Amino acid sequence: MSVTVDLCSPGDLASIDALWREAFPDDKLRHRAQNAVPAKLAFQPDLFLVARDGGRVVGSIIAGYDGYRGHINRVAVLKAHRRQGVGVLLVREAEARLRALGCTKINLQIRAANQAVVSFYHALGYDVEEHISMAKLIASGDLPEAP
Amino acid sequence: MTTRIRSATEQDEAAVVALWRDCGLVVGNSDPVRDFRAVRGGPTSDILAAFDANDVLIGSIAVGYDSNRGWLHYVSVDPVRRGKGAGRDLVHAAEQWLITRDVVDVHLTVRSANAAVARFYEAIGYGTVPSIMMEKTLRRPE
């Protein structure tokens, strides 16, 4: 396997769209690639990473730093490329970049229906925290949803 | 009650950190002084503080946004000054701070041991999101 982790570029839009449609079929419109990719490329673009196999995008991760906690979103790997360590490469590079920004702790939120990925993150050193997550929509758009 | 809310300054550090301790928000290995300095006046974050008419600190809130959403942390009101709307006003001010930065939604987490606080957020428009939260402490940069 010759998968490398690289910064996302505007030319990746179509392949990220395909990746996310496969990984997140229930995405709200504002989380679709056409909206989310330009938004992220305009804000902390060095935290938007893709995995490439040859030239092809096979995975993605979006990290964010709110000044207090690091966050990881949009962790996706094409089904045909799973179980080959691509997700691990993406998470490790995102962690290194967050750490370089001064981030000391990463929080991530998993949909309750997606319990299966808990073991993936646990193997990478993440522990489940007993928290209640709450959210509110403060501007017009889709309703808030589980990340 | 006349409450004034503004961005915290360096001079507010001791009072704000003391408030966080009084409110039981400093747990585990967290370093509130480091957090105050990292969040206050940051490129994507700030700390807002509420004062009474005598300029005494009543409460504070840390607000920030990643690329995806806004976050609230360290929401705190002096235990003897609660029940008069200061918390609601601080959350509202943080929401306004996020709205001016084009943030669409705001998230927060409440420790399960502090579940009673969820009712406060429900009363001001927050809903519970069914999600599993995982956390990892990073090593300091080498």
Contacts between the chains, C-beta under 8 A, distances in Angstrom:
chain1	res1	chain2	res2	distance
A	30	B	104	7.0
A	39	B	67	6.8
A	40	B	67	4.9
A	43	B	67	5.0
A	44	B	44	7.9
A	44	B	66	7.5
A	44	B	67	5.4
A	47	B	67	7.1
A	48	B	67	7.7
A	62	B	67	6.3
A	62	B	68	6.9
A	63	B	66	7.8
A	64	B	65	7.8
A	64	B	66	2.3
A	64	B	67	4.5
A	64	B	68	5.7
A	65	B	44	6.9
A	65	B	66	6.2
A	66	B	44	5.9
A	66	B	45	5.8
A	66	B	64	3.3
A	66	B	65	5.6
A	66	B	66	4.7
A	66	B	70	7.7
A	66	B	71	4.7
A	67	B	38	6.1
A	67	B	39	4.7
A	67	B	42	4.0
A	67	B	43	7.4
A	67	B	44	5.2
A	67	B	45	2.7
A	67	B	46	8.0
A	67	B	62	7.9
A	67	B	64	4.1
A	68	B	35	6.2
A	68	B	38	6.8
A	68	B	39	5.1
A	68	B	45	6.3
A	68	B	62	5.9
A	68	B	64	5.6
A	68	B	71	7.1
A	68	B	73	5.2
A	69	B	71	6.9
A	69	B	73	7.3
A	70	B	66	7.8
A	70	B	138	7.5
A	71	B	66	4.6
A	71	B	68	6.7
A	71	B	71	7.8
A	73	B	66	7.9
A	73	B	67	7.9
A	73	B	68	5.1
A	95	B	136	7.6
A	95	B	138	6.3
A	98	B	138	6.8
A	99	B	138	4.8
A	99	B	139	7.0
A	99	B	140	7.7
A	99	B	141	5.4
A	100	B	141	5.9
A	102	B	38	6.2
A	102	B	141	7.5
A	103	B	138	6.2
A	104	B	34	7.7
A	104	B	137	6.6
A	104	B	138	5.7
A	104	B	140	7.3
A	105	B	135	6.3
A	105	B	136	7.0
A	105	B	137	5.3
A	105	B	138	6.5
A	106	B	135	6.9
A	106	B	136	5.0
A	106	B	138	6.5
A	107	B	109	7.3
A	107	B	133	6.2
A	107	B	134	7.5
A	107	B	135	5.4
A	108	B	133	7.3
A	108	B	134	5.2
A	108	B	135	7.7
A	109	B	107	7.9
A	109	B	129	7.6
A	109	B	131	4.4
A	109	B	132	7.2
A	109	B	133	5.6
A	109	B	134	8.0
A	110	B	131	6.1
A	110	B	132	4.3
A	110	B	133	7.7
A	110	B	134	6.6
A	111	B	130	7.5
A	111	B	131	5.9
A	111	B	132	7.7
A	112	B	130	4.0
A	112	B	131	5.8
A	112	B	132	6.2
A	114	B	132	7.9
A	115	B	132	6.9
A	118	B	132	6.3
A	118	B	134	7.0
A	121	B	134	5.1
A	121	B	136	7.9
A	122	B	134	7.6
A	124	B	136	7.4
A	125	B	136	5.0
A	126	B	134	4.0
A	126	B	135	6.4
A	126	B	136	4.5
A	127	B	134	6.4
A	127	B	135	6.1
A	127	B	136	7.3
A	128	B	132	6.1
A	128	B	133	7.1
A	128	B	134	5.5
A	129	B	109	7.9
A	129	B	111	8.0
A	129	B	133	4.9
A	129	B	134	6.7
A	129	B	135	4.8
A	130	B	111	7.1
A	130	B	112	3.9
A	130	B	113	7.8
A	131	B	109	4.2
A	131	B	110	6.4
A	131	B	111	5.9
A	131	B	112	6.3
A	131	B	133	4.5
A	132	B	109	6.7
A	132	B	110	4.4
A	132	B	111	7.9
A	132	B	112	6.4
A	132	B	115	6.3
A	132	B	118	5.3
A	132	B	128	6.1
A	133	B	107	6.7
A	133	B	108	7.8
A	133	B	109	5.4
A	133	B	128	6.9
A	133	B	129	4.3
A	133	B	130	7.9
A	133	B	131	4.8
A	133	B	133	6.2
A	134	B	107	7.0
A	134	B	108	5.4
A	134	B	109	7.3
A	134	B	110	6.5
A	134	B	118	6.6
A	134	B	121	5.0
A	134	B	122	7.9
A	134	B	126	4.3
A	134	B	127	6.7
A	134	B	128	5.7
A	134	B	129	6.5
A	135	B	69	7.8
A	135	B	105	5.9
A	135	B	106	6.8
A	135	B	107	4.7
A	135	B	108	7.8
A	135	B	126	6.5
A	135	B	127	6.3
A	135	B	129	5.0
A	136	B	95	7.6
A	136	B	105	6.6
A	136	B	106	5.4
A	136	B	121	7.9
A	136	B	124	7.9
A	136	B	125	5.0
A	136	B	126	4.6
A	136	B	127	7.1
A	137	B	104	6.8
A	137	B	105	5.1
A	138	B	70	7.4
A	138	B	95	4.9
A	138	B	98	6.2
A	138	B	99	5.7
A	138	B	103	7.0
A	138	B	104	6.8
A	138	B	105	6.3
A	138	B	106	5.6
A	139	B	99	6.0
A	139	B	102	7.6
A	139	B	103	7.3
A	139	B	104	4.7
A	139	B	105	7.7
A	140	B	104	8.0
A	141	B	104	4.8
A	141	B	105	7.7
A	144	B	105	4.3
A	144	B	107	7.6
A	144	B	127	7.4
A	144	B	129	7.1
A	145	B	129	7.5
A	146	B	129	5.1
A	146	B	130	6.1
A	146	B	131	4.7
A	147	B	68	7.2
A	147	B	69	7.8
A	147	B	129	8.0
A	147	B	131	6.6
